[in-house]
């Protein structure tokens, strides 16, 4: 009975950590126009609210194996949650530069969490890591709904800076549960096995990086610029926040349901193609601009949620053990998020040069088409030879 209670607490902790990974990114979106007016930030500068943290998520992920080796998993997780909490609470100051600096601080904390949590799940739930990773991904994406809906609601009664700051309460809650959960206090990584440099030298690792970046770049652009596009159609901030929250919940549902429903263990390609088609359909509707906003966010959310969850599971499929999982997760998410970070920045440049949002969504649609061959030739668990203490399985 104690064991079941402990397992439930561990899953709750996984869920709470995941809920903290997106509110700081999704929160500003519905209020981006107002933030720009109040702070004087240009469109290019506003895009840095997403670009900056995503780059740091990528760079920080590459540092995770070193941090985890020195300090262990649980102290690293608690430290990272602390960074997210401080970054969110500091946003109480309604200043453009503060907003950018705190985005970077939260980004580094999230980088550590996103690289280490899948590996911790892989070790703690070796037979059920696919299901628990789907739960983790679903809660991560649901955190976007918390930010997109919660920040505008709080801002309506106070201000956007207070709404953004209140997202730090989630991090404090997760830290409280993390202090109680001892099973995530795993031993630091040892020196055995392939180095991160060796992992990055692997051709299969770069294949996964390209897949991750191409399929998840859409999310960064959508959470940054979907709100302003809906605002141009006359929707209020509250309505936009509700739509983005619905999209995030649809992402979470897709992340939870799509992997076990459509994918086989070790081979996620068919499910990924379904998710890519859903994303493409959503962008098609945005390009033509005639579909109801609710239908757009439902279909787009299903595609975005499915691709993210399936890519995280695909990374774990290729890992031999926790050490391999930490390094491979760091390499793929590090490189993938650096690629993803440029999406909203490129979108801002495209909008300034061509005007309007249709060109931006067209670029993403073409990117998805180019990603299909990468998905179809993606590494599979069954085709990889297992060698203990090495990462040859993902080469």
Secondary structure, 3 states (H helix, E strand, C coil): CHHHHHHHHHHHHHHHHHHCCCHHHHCCHHHHHHHHHHHCCCHHHHHHHHHHHHHHHHHHHHHHHHHHHHHCHHHHHHHHHHHHHHHHHHHHCCCHHHHHHHHHHHHHHHHHHHHHHHHHHHHHCCCCHHHHHHHHHHHHHHHHHHHHHHHHHHHHHCCHHHHHHCCHHHHHHHHHHHHHCCCCCCCCCCCCCCCHHHHHCCHHHHHHHHHHHHHHHHHHHHHHHHHHHHHHCCCCHHHHHHHHHHHHHHHHHHHHHHHHHHCECCECHHHHHHHHHHHHHHHHHHHHCCCCHHHHHHHHHHHHHHHHHHHHHHHHHCCCCHHHHHHHHHHHHHHHHHHHHHHHHHHHHHHHHHCCCHHHHHHHHHHHHHHHHHHHCCCCHHHCCCCCCCCHHHC
